[in-house]
Amino acid sequence: MSKRFSTILIPVLSVILGLLVGAVIMVISGYNPVTGYQALWNGIFGDVYVLGESVRQITPYILAGLAVAFAFRTGLFNIGVEGQLIVGWFAAVYVGLAFELPTYLHLPLAILAAGVAGAIWAFVPGILKAKLGVNEVVVTIMMNYVALHVTNALIRSFAGKDITSRVKETASLRIPFFQELTDYSRMHGGIFIALIAVFVIWFILERTTLGYELKSVGFSQDASKYAGMNVPKNIVKAMVISGFLAGLAGAMEGLGTFEYVGTKSSMTGIGFDGIAVSILGANHPIGVIFGAALFGALKYGSLNMPNPPAEIPQEMISVIIAIIIFFVASGYLFQWIREKSLAKKKGVK
């Protein structure tokens, strides 16, 4: 079995197995899985409104998953996507409210501000990792909480209350055509930005010298250093690019879905869900699209499951998602063990 084929086959089989095990759990719990999955399907594809909302839900997941996947491909584990998304969300809304500009300047500026804010937030763990060897996992987790409380304070200072006004129309990602097409759902033009970001990241990783160096540093820092690469500089670059993508995910929420920012008592969860999206997408930019589509659709569709006649707790879909991720992780583990076993046999021969 070729590696490329198994990379596609493992997530597909994992989804099927996850749904089957989820059905068994529903039966054991006293629920009808057929009715449950019908409710899930209708919650995703039932009409144009829920279809538009599903796409809206998928959009930030693509960018959050892409941020995690990019860091992983370059040898880093960016747990701070959540915090980078939060500061990006605030920066986008701030620019969306503070400036009077035409749309063709205002919207790109607000989106760019979100990306830059996320990049700056990721620069801190990046430089600590590059210069002092500080574990980026610990620092990024701590930075998430700093982002949450700092932005809450900034929102109260800027707006004078716990929620800002809606961004100016010139900074909004809403597209009237999409709204009319999807029965006035919150689907917005951010989906195009997310897909463009996927292509750009794929191009950087697979077709540029920068991508080759970043991947090389992630694979082996010693070998990269021996080859003349600047390892610390590439570590910082990787974290900054990952943070930029996470900041863009925040812009999707601030300029598209909600068009405002408010104080939060807890994390949004999107950044952490990006880890699952990245795993489902095999840490590949193109795979992230499918991982985000699956994750986002299940998340939004599950909102329909508690309704009659299914009346299944929404938490059940969280169990199914966890099972799918478990099977994906197990599949890659089995593949790794199989490859090691085959390599060992060849060595013996």
C-alpha positions as CSV (number, residue, x, y, z in Angstrom):
1,M,0.0,0.0,0.0
2,S,1.5,3.4,-1.0
3,K,2.0,6.0,1.7
4,R,-0.2,8.5,-0.2
5,F,-3.1,6.0,-0.5
6,S,-2.9,5.1,3.1
7,T,-2.8,8.7,4.1
8,I,-6.2,9.1,2.4
9,L,-7.6,5.7,3.4
10,I,-6.9,6.0,7.2
11,P,-9.0,9.1,7.8
12,V,-11.9,7.8,5.6
13,L,-11.9,4.4,7.5
14,S,-11.6,6.3,10.8
15,V,-14.7,8.4,10.0
16,I,-16.7,5.3,9.1
17,L,-15.6,3.4,12.2
18,G,-16.2,6.5,14.4
19,L,-19.8,6.7,13.1
20,L,-20.4,3.0,13.6
21,V,-19.0,3.1,17.2
22,G,-21.1,6.2,17.8
23,A,-24.2,4.3,16.6
24,V,-23.4,1.5,19.0
25,I,-23.0,4.0,21.9
26,M,-26.4,5.6,20.9
27,V,-28.0,2.2,21.1
28,I,-26.5,1.4,24.4
29,S,-27.6,4.8,25.7
30,G,-31.2,4.1,24.6
31,Y,-31.2,6.4,21.5
32,N,-32.1,5.5,17.9
33,P,-28.9,6.0,15.8
34,V,-30.8,6.2,12.5
35,T,-32.9,9.0,13.8
36,G,-29.9,10.6,15.4
37,Y,-27.8,10.6,12.2
38,Q,-30.9,11.8,10.2
39,A,-31.0,14.8,12.6
40,L,-27.3,15.3,12.2
41,W,-27.6,15.2,8.4
42,N,-30.6,17.6,8.4
43,G,-28.5,19.9,10.7
44,I,-25.8,20.1,8.1
45,F,-27.7,19.8,4.7
46,G,-31.3,20.2,5.7
47,D,-31.9,23.6,3.9
48,V,-29.8,26.4,2.5
49,Y,-29.7,28.3,5.8
50,V,-28.1,25.4,7.7
51,L,-25.8,24.8,4.8
52,G,-24.7,28.4,4.9
53,E,-24.1,28.2,8.6
54,S,-22.1,25.0,8.2
55,V,-19.8,26.7,5.8
56,R,-19.6,29.6,8.2
57,Q,-18.6,27.2,11.0
58,I,-16.0,25.5,8.8
59,T,-14.2,28.8,7.8
60,P,-12.3,29.6,11.0
61,Y,-11.5,25.8,11.5
62,I,-9.7,25.8,8.1
63,L,-7.4,28.6,9.3
64,A,-6.9,27.3,12.8
65,G,-6.2,23.8,11.5
66,L,-3.8,25.2,9.0
67,A,-1.9,27.1,11.7
68,V,-1.5,23.9,13.7
69,A,-0.5,21.9,10.7
70,F,2.0,24.4,9.5
71,A,3.7,24.5,12.9
72,F,3.7,20.7,13.1
73,R,5.2,20.3,9.6
74,T,8.1,22.6,10.7
75,G,8.7,20.7,13.9
76,L,6.7,22.9,16.3
77,F,3.6,22.2,18.4
78,N,1.7,25.5,18.5
79,I,-0.9,25.1,21.3
80,G,-1.3,28.8,21.3
81,V,-3.5,29.1,18.2
82,E,-6.4,29.9,20.6
83,G,-4.6,32.9,22.1
84,Q,-3.4,34.1,18.7
85,L,-6.9,33.8,17.4
86,I,-8.3,35.9,20.3
87,V,-5.8,38.8,19.8
88,G,-6.4,38.6,16.0
89,W,-10.2,38.9,16.6
90,F,-9.7,42.0,18.8
91,A,-7.3,43.6,16.3
92,A,-9.6,43.1,13.4
93,V,-12.6,44.6,15.2
94,Y,-10.5,47.5,16.5
95,V,-9.3,48.4,13.0
96,G,-12.9,47.8,11.7
97,L,-14.2,50.4,14.1
98,A,-11.4,52.9,14.4
99,F,-10.8,53.9,10.8
100,E,-12.9,55.6,8.1
101,L,-11.7,54.1,4.8
102,P,-13.2,52.8,1.6
103,T,-13.9,49.0,1.5
104,Y,-11.0,48.1,-0.7
105,L,-8.6,49.6,1.9
106,H,-10.5,49.1,5.1
107,L,-11.2,45.3,4.8
108,P,-7.7,44.3,3.8
109,L,-6.3,46.5,6.5
110,A,-8.5,44.9,9.2
111,I,-7.7,41.4,8.0
112,L,-4.0,42.2,7.9
113,A,-4.1,43.7,11.4
114,A,-5.6,40.4,12.7
115,G,-2.8,38.4,11.1
116,V,-0.1,40.7,12.3
117,A,-1.5,40.5,15.9
118,G,-1.5,36.8,15.8
119,A,2.0,36.7,14.4
120,I,3.3,39.1,17.1
121,W,1.6,36.9,19.8
122,A,3.4,33.8,18.3
123,F,6.7,35.6,18.0
124,V,7.1,35.5,21.8
125,P,7.2,31.7,22.1
126,G,9.1,31.5,18.8
127,I,12.0,33.7,20.0
128,L,12.1,32.0,23.4
129,K,12.3,28.6,21.7
130,A,14.9,29.8,19.2
131,K,17.2,31.7,21.6
132,L,16.7,29.9,24.9
133,G,15.3,26.5,24.0
134,V,12.2,27.1,26.0
135,N,9.5,24.5,25.3
136,E,6.9,26.2,23.0
137,V,4.1,24.0,24.3
138,V,4.3,25.5,27.8
139,V,4.8,29.0,26.6
140,T,1.9,29.0,24.1
141,I,-0.5,27.5,26.7
142,M,0.4,30.3,29.1
143,M,0.1,32.9,26.3
144,N,-3.5,31.7,25.7
145,Y,-4.6,32.9,29.1
146,V,-2.6,36.1,28.8
147,A,-4.4,36.8,25.5
148,L,-7.8,36.1,27.0
149,H,-7.4,38.5,30.0
150,V,-5.5,41.2,28.1
151,T,-8.1,41.4,25.3
152,N,-10.9,41.5,27.9
153,A,-9.2,44.5,29.5
154,L,-8.6,46.2,26.2
155,I,-12.3,45.7,25.1
156,R,-13.5,47.3,28.4
157,S,-11.1,50.2,27.9
158,F,-11.8,50.7,24.2
159,A,-15.6,50.2,24.3
160,G,-16.4,51.2,27.8
161,K,-18.4,48.1,28.3
162,D,-18.1,44.3,27.7
163,I,-19.0,44.4,24.1
164,T,-18.0,46.7,21.1
165,S,-20.2,48.1,18.4
166,R,-20.5,46.3,15.1
167,V,-17.6,47.0,12.7
168,K,-18.2,49.5,9.9
169,E,-19.8,48.1,6.8
170,T,-16.5,48.8,4.9
171,A,-14.7,46.3,7.1
172,S,-17.3,43.6,7.1
173,L,-16.8,40.2,5.4
174,R,-20.5,39.7,4.9
175,I,-21.6,39.4,1.2
176,P,-25.2,40.2,0.5
177,F,-25.3,37.6,-2.3
178,F,-24.4,34.8,0.1
179,Q,-26.9,36.0,2.6
180,E,-29.7,36.0,0.1
181,L,-28.6,32.7,-1.4
182,T,-28.6,31.0,2.1
183,D,-31.8,32.5,3.5
184,Y,-29.8,35.1,5.5
185,S,-27.4,32.8,7.2
186,R,-24.1,34.3,8.5
187,M,-22.0,32.7,5.7
188,H,-19.4,35.3,4.7
189,G,-16.6,35.8,2.2
190,G,-14.0,34.6,4.6
191,I,-14.2,31.1,3.1
192,F,-12.3,32.5,0.0
193,I,-9.6,33.8,2.3
194,A,-9.3,30.5,4.1
195,L,-9.0,28.6,0.8
196,I,-6.4,31.0,-0.6
197,A,-4.4,30.6,2.6
198,V,-4.4,26.8,2.1
199,F,-3.0,27.2,-1.4
200,V,-0.4,29.7,-0.2
201,I,0.8,27.5,2.6
202,W,0.9,24.4,0.4
203,F,2.9,26.4,-2.2
204,I,5.3,27.7,0.5
205,L,5.9,24.2,2.0
206,E,6.1,22.3,-1.3
207,R,7.5,24.7,-3.8
208,T,9.8,27.2,-2.2
209,T,13.2,27.2,-0.6
210,L,11.7,28.7,2.6
211,G,9.4,25.8,2.9
212,Y,12.2,23.3,2.3
213,E,14.3,25.0,5.0
214,L,11.4,25.1,7.5
215,K,10.6,21.4,7.0
216,S,14.3,20.5,7.2
217,V,14.7,22.3,10.6
218,G,11.6,20.6,11.8
219,F,13.0,17.2,10.7
220,S,16.5,17.6,12.1
221,Q,17.9,20.7,13.6
222,D,21.4,19.3,13.7
223,A,21.4,18.3,10.1
224,S,20.0,21.6,9.1
225,K,22.7,23.5,11.0
226,Y,25.3,21.3,9.4
227,A,23.9,22.2,6.0
228,G,24.3,25.9,6.8
229,M,20.8,26.8,7.6
230,N,20.0,29.4,10.3
231,V,18.0,27.2,12.7
232,P,16.8,29.8,15.3
233,K,15.7,32.2,12.5
234,N,13.7,29.5,10.8
235,I,12.0,28.5,14.1
236,V,10.9,32.1,14.6
237,K,9.7,32.3,11.0
238,A,7.6,29.1,11.4
239,M,5.9,30.4,14.6
240,V,5.2,33.8,13.2
241,I,3.6,32.3,10.0
242,S,1.6,29.9,12.1
243,G,0.4,32.8,14.4
244,F,-0.5,34.9,11.3
245,L,-2.8,32.1,10.2
246,A,-4.4,31.9,13.6
247,G,-4.9,35.7,13.7
248,L,-6.7,35.4,10.3
249,A,-9.0,32.8,11.9
250,G,-9.9,35.5,14.5
251,A,-10.7,38.0,11.7
252,M,-13.2,35.5,10.3
253,E,-15.1,35.7,13.6
254,G,-14.6,39.5,14.2
255,L,-15.4,40.7,10.6
256,G,-17.6,37.9,9.4
257,T,-19.6,35.8,11.9
258,F,-20.1,38.2,14.7
259,E,-18.9,41.6,13.4
260,Y,-18.0,42.6,17.0
261,V,-15.9,41.4,19.9
262,G,-16.9,41.0,23.5
263,T,-15.2,39.9,26.7
264,K,-15.0,36.2,27.2
265,S,-15.1,34.2,30.4
266,S,-13.4,31.3,28.7
267,M,-11.6,30.2,25.5
268,T,-13.5,30.1,22.2
269,G,-12.4,26.5,21.7
270,I,-11.7,27.1,17.9
271,G,-7.9,27.2,18.4
272,F,-7.9,23.9,20.4
273,D,-10.3,22.3,17.8
274,G,-7.7,23.3,15.2
275,I,-5.5,20.5,16.7
276,A,-8.1,17.9,15.9
277,V,-8.7,19.4,12.4
278,S,-5.0,19.2,11.7
279,I,-4.8,15.6,12.9
280,L,-7.9,14.7,10.7
281,G,-6.2,16.4,7.8
282,A,-2.9,14.4,8.3
283,N,-1.2,17.8,8.9
284,H,-1.3,18.5,5.2
285,P,-2.7,21.9,3.9
286,I,-5.1,20.3,1.5
287,G,-6.1,17.6,4.1
288,V,-7.0,20.4,6.5
289,I,-9.8,21.5,4.2
290,F,-11.4,18.1,4.6
291,G,-10.7,17.9,8.3
292,A,-12.3,21.3,8.9
293,A,-15.3,20.4,6.7
294,L,-15.9,17.2,8.7
295,F,-15.2,18.8,12.1
296,G,-17.2,22.0,11.4
297,A,-20.1,20.2,9.8
298,L,-20.4,17.7,12.7
299,K,-20.1,20.6,15.3
300,Y,-22.9,22.6,13.6
301,G,-25.1,19.7,12.6
302,S,-25.0,18.3,16.2
303,L,-27.0,21.4,17.3
304,N,-30.0,19.7,15.6
305,M,-29.6,16.4,17.5
306,P,-31.3,17.4,20.8
307,N,-34.5,18.4,18.8
308,P,-37.4,16.0,18.4
309,P,-37.7,13.3,17.2
310,A,-34.0,12.4,17.9
311,E,-33.6,14.1,21.3
312,I,-30.0,13.0,21.6
313,P,-27.7,15.1,23.8
314,Q,-25.3,17.3,21.8
315,E,-22.5,15.9,23.8
316,M,-22.9,12.6,21.9
317,I,-21.4,14.2,18.8
318,S,-18.3,15.2,20.9
319,V,-18.0,11.5,21.8
320,I,-18.2,10.5,18.1
321,I,-15.6,13.2,17.1
322,A,-13.3,11.9,19.9
323,I,-13.7,8.3,18.6
324,I,-12.9,9.4,15.0
325,I,-9.7,11.2,16.2
326,F,-8.8,8.1,18.2
327,F,-9.1,5.9,15.1
328,V,-7.1,8.3,13.0
329,A,-4.3,8.5,15.6
330,S,-4.4,4.7,16.0
331,G,-4.3,4.2,12.2
332,Y,-1.2,6.3,11.9
333,L,0.4,4.5,14.9
334,F,-0.3,1.1,13.2
335,Q,1.1,2.4,9.9
336,W,4.3,3.6,11.7
337,I,4.7,0.2,13.4
338,R,4.2,-1.6,10.1
339,E,6.8,0.6,8.3
340,K,9.3,0.0,11.1
341,S,8.6,-3.7,11.0
342,L,9.1,-3.9,7.2
343,A,12.3,-1.8,7.5
344,K,13.7,-4.1,10.1
345,K,12.9,-7.2,8.0
346,K,14.7,-5.6,5.0
347,G,17.6,-4.8,7.2
348,V,17.8,-8.4,8.4
349,K,17.8,-9.7,4.8
